[in-house]
Amino acid sequence: MRETIYTIPVNEAFAESGSNECPFCAMRRKLNENSLEFVLGPSYMEEDVREKTNAAGFCAAHMEEMYGRPNRLGLALMTHTHLMKINRDLGPLLKKPGGKKFSLTRAKRGAKNGAAEYLKKLENSCYVCERVDETFLRYVDTFFYLWDKDAEIKQTVANSGGFCLKHFRVLLETGEEKLSAAGYAEFVRTVAPLELRELKALEDDLEWFTRKFDYRNADEPWKNSKDALIRGLKKINSVKVEE
């Protein structure tokens, strides 16, 4: 099937990740990098983008990533106007209706504390996360479009190293929605034995990795276990770790 602008990122992720990484983790990693470059580029001066960053803010992980990059001025400007919005929103929620005094009384039983609910929502809000999630879901949809239309992707998956557990769950759930009953059955017949085989191989590699710390095995070869811990962390929790 001829590649399009929609299918290229999916095909590239499978090609680049090979058998050592979940291809959907590779997709998210690239999306994350592109989103950080976008938000710290000239776009932060655009009114529509700043309105969104003012409202959503950034999660702690992405704030740390942005702070470690060169554009401190851009981050400071976005943080300043985001904080201005927080001050405008939070003040009225802490004051008695129509008055200037702060209300410290508890909310009525069953009612929500407005200020606490606002802050909870803010904690779970991030412009970069939302941007990445939106595009990532389109990539998952594209994967199932390819699976339904292109036999080549099925062979590519069969030759891959499987998926991290998080994205394996996403594929099982989304495939049930996007594919026909017969198509989903074929999908599961392909990915289930692949995933279980890779998990068992990783289990064996991790066992040998731990046994290598026994002095009696010091002179034994590492086999395929030298990077087993890194692969295990990536497989189980999609952890971003490097050797």
C-alpha positions as a Markdown table, in Angstrom:
| # | Residue | x | y | z |
|---|---|---|---|---|
| 1 | Met | 0.0 | 0.0 | 0.0 |
| 2 | Arg | 1.3 | 3.5 | -0.9 |
| 3 | Glu | 2.4 | 5.5 | 2.1 |
| 4 | Thr | 0.6 | 8.6 | 3.0 |
| 5 | Ile | 1.3 | 11.4 | 5.5 |
| 6 | Tyr | -0.9 | 9.5 | 8.0 |
| 7 | Thr | 0.8 | 6.1 | 7.6 |
| 8 | Ile | 4.4 | 7.2 | 7.6 |
| 9 | Pro | 4.8 | 7.8 | 11.4 |
| 10 | Val | 3.4 | 4.3 | 12.1 |
| 11 | Asn | 5.6 | 2.6 | 9.5 |
| 12 | Glu | 8.7 | 4.5 | 10.7 |
| 13 | Ala | 8.1 | 3.6 | 14.3 |
| 14 | Phe | 8.0 | -0.1 | 13.5 |
| 15 | Ala | 11.1 | 0.2 | 11.4 |
| 16 | Glu | 13.1 | 2.2 | 13.9 |
| 17 | Ser | 12.1 | 0.3 | 17.0 |
| 18 | Gly | 13.0 | -3.1 | 15.6 |
| 19 | Ser | 12.7 | -5.9 | 18.2 |
| 20 | Asn | 14.2 | -3.9 | 21.1 |
| 21 | Glu | 11.4 | -1.4 | 21.8 |
| 22 | Cys | 7.6 | -1.2 | 21.7 |
| 23 | Pro | 6.9 | 0.7 | 18.4 |
| 24 | Phe | 4.1 | 2.6 | 20.1 |
| 25 | Cys | 6.5 | 3.8 | 22.8 |
| 26 | Ala | 8.7 | 5.0 | 19.9 |
| 27 | Met | 5.7 | 6.9 | 18.4 |
| 28 | Arg | 5.0 | 8.6 | 21.8 |
| 29 | Arg | 8.7 | 9.5 | 22.3 |
| 30 | Lys | 8.8 | 11.2 | 18.9 |
| 31 | Leu | 5.5 | 13.0 | 19.5 |
| 32 | Asn | 6.7 | 14.2 | 22.9 |
| 33 | Glu | 9.9 | 15.6 | 21.4 |
| 34 | Asn | 8.0 | 17.3 | 18.5 |
| 35 | Ser | 5.5 | 18.8 | 21.0 |
| 36 | Leu | 8.2 | 20.2 | 23.2 |
| 37 | Glu | 9.9 | 21.7 | 20.2 |
| 38 | Phe | 6.6 | 23.2 | 19.1 |
| 39 | Val | 5.6 | 24.7 | 22.5 |
| 40 | Leu | 9.1 | 26.2 | 23.1 |
| 41 | Gly | 9.3 | 27.5 | 19.5 |
| 42 | Pro | 7.7 | 30.6 | 18.1 |
| 43 | Ser | 4.3 | 29.2 | 18.6 |
| 44 | Tyr | 4.2 | 30.2 | 22.3 |
| 45 | Met | 3.8 | 33.8 | 21.1 |
| 46 | Glu | 0.7 | 32.9 | 19.1 |
| 47 | Glu | -2.5 | 34.0 | 20.9 |
| 48 | Asp | -4.4 | 30.8 | 20.4 |
| 49 | Val | -1.6 | 28.6 | 21.7 |
| 50 | Arg | -1.0 | 30.9 | 24.7 |
| 51 | Glu | -4.7 | 30.7 | 25.6 |
| 52 | Lys | -4.4 | 26.9 | 25.6 |
| 53 | Thr | -1.2 | 26.8 | 27.7 |
| 54 | Asn | -2.7 | 29.4 | 30.1 |
| 55 | Ala | -5.7 | 27.2 | 30.7 |
| 56 | Ala | -4.0 | 23.8 | 30.8 |
| 57 | Gly | -0.6 | 24.5 | 32.1 |
| 58 | Phe | 2.0 | 21.7 | 32.2 |
| 59 | Cys | 2.5 | 18.6 | 34.2 |
| 60 | Ala | 5.6 | 18.4 | 36.4 |
| 61 | Ala | 7.4 | 16.0 | 34.1 |
| 62 | His | 7.0 | 18.3 | 31.1 |
| 63 | Met | 7.9 | 21.4 | 33.2 |
| 64 | Glu | 11.1 | 19.7 | 34.1 |
| 65 | Glu | 11.8 | 18.7 | 30.5 |
| 66 | Met | 11.2 | 22.3 | 29.3 |
| 67 | Tyr | 13.3 | 23.8 | 32.0 |
| 68 | Gly | 16.2 | 21.7 | 30.9 |
| 69 | Arg | 16.0 | 23.2 | 27.4 |
| 70 | Pro | 17.5 | 26.5 | 26.1 |
| 71 | Asn | 14.3 | 28.7 | 25.9 |
| 72 | Arg | 14.0 | 29.8 | 29.5 |
| 73 | Leu | 12.4 | 33.1 | 28.4 |
| 74 | Gly | 9.6 | 31.3 | 26.6 |
| 75 | Leu | 8.9 | 29.0 | 29.6 |
| 76 | Ala | 8.9 | 32.0 | 31.9 |
| 77 | Leu | 6.4 | 33.9 | 29.7 |
| 78 | Met | 4.1 | 30.9 | 29.6 |
| 79 | Thr | 4.4 | 30.3 | 33.3 |
| 80 | His | 3.7 | 34.0 | 34.0 |
| 81 | Thr | 0.5 | 34.2 | 32.1 |
| 82 | His | -0.6 | 30.7 | 33.3 |
| 83 | Leu | -0.1 | 31.9 | 36.9 |
| 84 | Met | -2.1 | 35.1 | 36.1 |
| 85 | Lys | -5.0 | 32.9 | 35.1 |
| 86 | Ile | -4.7 | 30.7 | 38.2 |
| 87 | Asn | -4.8 | 33.8 | 40.4 |
| 88 | Arg | -7.9 | 35.1 | 38.6 |
| 89 | Asp | -9.7 | 31.7 | 38.9 |
| 90 | Leu | -8.6 | 30.7 | 42.4 |
| 91 | Gly | -9.3 | 33.9 | 44.2 |
| 92 | Pro | -13.1 | 33.9 | 43.9 |
| 93 | Leu | -13.3 | 30.2 | 44.8 |
| 94 | Leu | -11.6 | 31.0 | 48.2 |
| 95 | Lys | -13.8 | 34.0 | 49.0 |
| 96 | Lys | -17.4 | 34.1 | 50.2 |
| 97 | Pro | -19.8 | 34.8 | 47.4 |
| 98 | Gly | -20.1 | 38.6 | 46.8 |
| 99 | Gly | -17.6 | 39.4 | 49.6 |
| 100 | Lys | -13.9 | 40.0 | 50.1 |
| 101 | Lys | -13.5 | 37.8 | 53.1 |
| 102 | Phe | -12.0 | 34.3 | 52.8 |
| 103 | Ser | -14.3 | 31.4 | 53.7 |
| 104 | Leu | -12.7 | 28.6 | 55.6 |
| 105 | Thr | -15.9 | 26.7 | 56.4 |
| 106 | Arg | -16.2 | 23.2 | 55.2 |
| 107 | Ala | -18.4 | 22.4 | 52.2 |
| 108 | Lys | -21.8 | 20.9 | 52.9 |
| 109 | Arg | -21.9 | 17.2 | 53.1 |
| 110 | Gly | -21.8 | 15.7 | 49.6 |
| 111 | Ala | -20.8 | 19.0 | 48.0 |
| 112 | Lys | -17.5 | 19.6 | 46.4 |
| 113 | Asn | -15.0 | 22.1 | 47.6 |
| 114 | Gly | -14.7 | 24.4 | 44.7 |
| 115 | Ala | -11.1 | 25.5 | 45.3 |
| 116 | Ala | -9.9 | 21.9 | 45.9 |
| 117 | Glu | -11.7 | 20.6 | 42.8 |
| 118 | Tyr | -10.1 | 23.4 | 40.7 |
| 119 | Leu | -6.7 | 22.6 | 41.9 |
| 120 | Lys | -7.2 | 18.8 | 41.4 |
| 121 | Lys | -8.2 | 19.5 | 37.8 |
| 122 | Leu | -5.1 | 21.7 | 37.4 |
| 123 | Glu | -2.9 | 18.9 | 38.7 |
| 124 | Asn | -4.1 | 16.6 | 36.0 |
| 125 | Ser | -3.9 | 19.1 | 33.2 |
| 126 | Cys | -1.0 | 19.5 | 30.7 |
| 127 | Tyr | -1.0 | 21.1 | 27.3 |
| 128 | Val | 1.9 | 18.9 | 26.0 |
| 129 | Cys | 0.2 | 15.7 | 27.3 |
| 130 | Glu | -3.1 | 16.6 | 25.7 |
| 131 | Arg | -1.3 | 17.4 | 22.4 |
| 132 | Val | 0.6 | 14.1 | 22.4 |
| 133 | Asp | -2.4 | 12.1 | 23.4 |
| 134 | Glu | -4.6 | 13.5 | 20.7 |
| 135 | Thr | -2.1 | 12.7 | 17.9 |
| 136 | Phe | -1.2 | 9.3 | 19.4 |
| 137 | Leu | -4.8 | 8.2 | 19.3 |
| 138 | Arg | -4.8 | 9.0 | 15.6 |
| 139 | Tyr | -1.7 | 6.9 | 15.2 |
| 140 | Val | -3.4 | 3.9 | 16.9 |
| 141 | Asp | -6.4 | 4.4 | 14.5 |
| 142 | Thr | -4.0 | 4.5 | 11.6 |
| 143 | Phe | -2.4 | 1.2 | 12.7 |
| 144 | Phe | -5.7 | -0.6 | 12.7 |
| 145 | Tyr | -6.5 | 1.0 | 9.3 |
| 146 | Leu | -3.3 | -0.5 | 8.0 |
| 147 | Trp | -4.0 | -3.8 | 9.7 |
| 148 | Asp | -7.3 | -4.0 | 7.9 |
| 149 | Lys | -6.0 | -3.0 | 4.5 |
| 150 | Asp | -2.3 | -3.9 | 4.2 |
| 151 | Ala | -1.0 | -7.5 | 4.6 |
| 152 | Glu | 2.6 | -6.1 | 5.0 |
| 153 | Ile | 1.8 | -4.6 | 8.5 |
| 154 | Lys | 0.8 | -8.0 | 9.7 |
| 155 | Gln | 4.1 | -9.5 | 8.8 |
| 156 | Thr | 5.9 | -6.5 | 10.3 |
| 157 | Val | 4.1 | -7.0 | 13.6 |
| 158 | Ala | 4.8 | -10.8 | 13.5 |
| 159 | Asn | 8.5 | -10.0 | 13.1 |
| 160 | Ser | 8.6 | -7.4 | 15.9 |
| 161 | Gly | 9.5 | -7.7 | 19.6 |
| 162 | Gly | 5.9 | -7.1 | 20.7 |
| 163 | Phe | 4.6 | -4.3 | 22.8 |
| 164 | Cys | 5.0 | -2.8 | 26.2 |
| 165 | Leu | 2.1 | -3.9 | 28.5 |
| 166 | Lys | 0.4 | -0.5 | 28.5 |
| 167 | His | 0.2 | -0.3 | 24.7 |
| 168 | Phe | -0.6 | -4.0 | 24.4 |
| 169 | Arg | -3.7 | -3.2 | 26.5 |
| 170 | Val | -4.5 | -0.1 | 24.3 |
| 171 | Leu | -4.3 | -2.3 | 21.2 |
| 172 | Leu | -6.5 | -5.0 | 22.6 |
| 173 | Glu | -9.1 | -2.5 | 23.6 |
| 174 | Thr | -9.0 | -0.4 | 20.4 |
| 175 | Gly | -8.8 | -3.4 | 18.1 |
| 176 | Glu | -12.1 | -4.7 | 19.5 |
| 177 | Glu | -13.7 | -1.4 | 18.6 |
| 178 | Lys | -12.1 | -0.8 | 15.2 |
| 179 | Leu | -12.0 | -4.3 | 13.7 |
| 180 | Ser | -14.7 | -6.7 | 12.6 |
| 181 | Ala | -15.2 | -9.8 | 14.8 |
| 182 | Ala | -13.2 | -11.9 | 12.3 |
| 183 | Gly | -10.5 | -9.2 | 11.9 |
| 184 | Tyr | -10.1 | -8.9 | 15.7 |
| 185 | Ala | -9.8 | -12.7 | 16.1 |
| 186 | Glu | -7.0 | -12.7 | 13.5 |
| 187 | Phe | -5.3 | -9.8 | 15.3 |
| 188 | Val | -5.4 | -11.6 | 18.6 |
| 189 | Arg | -4.1 | -14.8 | 17.0 |
| 190 | Thr | -1.1 | -12.8 | 15.8 |
| 191 | Val | -0.3 | -10.6 | 18.8 |
| 192 | Ala | -1.2 | -12.9 | 21.7 |
| 193 | Pro | 1.4 | -15.6 | 21.1 |
| 194 | Leu | 4.0 | -13.0 | 20.1 |
| 195 | Glu | 3.5 | -11.0 | 23.3 |
| 196 | Leu | 3.6 | -14.1 | 25.5 |
| 197 | Arg | 6.7 | -15.5 | 23.7 |
| 198 | Glu | 8.5 | -12.1 | 24.2 |
| 199 | Leu | 7.4 | -11.9 | 27.9 |
| 200 | Lys | 8.7 | -15.4 | 28.6 |
| 201 | Ala | 12.0 | -14.7 | 26.8 |
| 202 | Leu | 12.4 | -11.5 | 28.9 |
| 203 | Glu | 11.6 | -13.5 | 32.0 |
| 204 | Asp | 14.4 | -15.9 | 31.2 |
| 205 | Asp | 16.8 | -13.2 | 30.4 |
| 206 | Leu | 16.1 | -11.4 | 33.7 |
| 207 | Glu | 16.6 | -14.6 | 35.6 |
| 208 | Trp | 20.0 | -15.1 | 34.1 |
| 209 | Phe | 20.8 | -11.4 | 34.7 |
| 210 | Thr | 20.2 | -11.9 | 38.4 |
| 211 | Arg | 22.1 | -15.2 | 38.4 |
| 212 | Lys | 25.2 | -13.5 | 36.9 |
| 213 | Phe | 25.6 | -11.7 | 40.3 |
| 214 | Asp | 26.4 | -15.0 | 41.9 |
| 215 | Tyr | 30.1 | -15.4 | 42.0 |
| 216 | Arg | 29.8 | -19.0 | 40.7 |
| 217 | Asn | 28.5 | -17.6 | 37.4 |
| 218 | Ala | 31.0 | -14.8 | 37.1 |
| 219 | Asp | 32.8 | -16.4 | 34.2 |
| 220 | Glu | 29.7 | -17.5 | 32.4 |
| 221 | Pro | 28.6 | -15.6 | 29.3 |
| 222 | Trp | 25.9 | -13.0 | 29.7 |
| 223 | Lys | 23.9 | -14.6 | 26.8 |
| 224 | Asn | 21.1 | -12.1 | 26.0 |
| 225 | Ser | 20.7 | -10.7 | 29.5 |
| 226 | Lys | 23.0 | -7.7 | 29.7 |
| 227 | Asp | 20.2 | -5.2 | 28.9 |
| 228 | Ala | 17.5 | -7.4 | 30.4 |
| 229 | Leu | 16.7 | -5.0 | 33.2 |
| 230 | Ile | 16.3 | -2.0 | 30.9 |
| 231 | Arg | 14.1 | -4.1 | 28.6 |
| 232 | Gly | 12.0 | -5.3 | 31.5 |
| 233 | Leu | 11.4 | -1.8 | 32.8 |
| 234 | Lys | 10.4 | -0.6 | 29.3 |
| 235 | Lys | 8.2 | -3.7 | 28.8 |
| 236 | Ile | 6.3 | -3.6 | 32.1 |
| 237 | Asn | 6.0 | 0.2 | 32.7 |
| 238 | Ser | 7.0 | 2.0 | 29.5 |
| 239 | Val | 9.8 | 3.5 | 31.5 |
| 240 | Lys | 12.2 | 5.8 | 29.7 |
| 241 | Val | 15.6 | 4.5 | 30.6 |
| 242 | Glu | 19.0 | 4.3 | 28.8 |
| 243 | Glu | 22.1 | 2.2 | 29.4 |
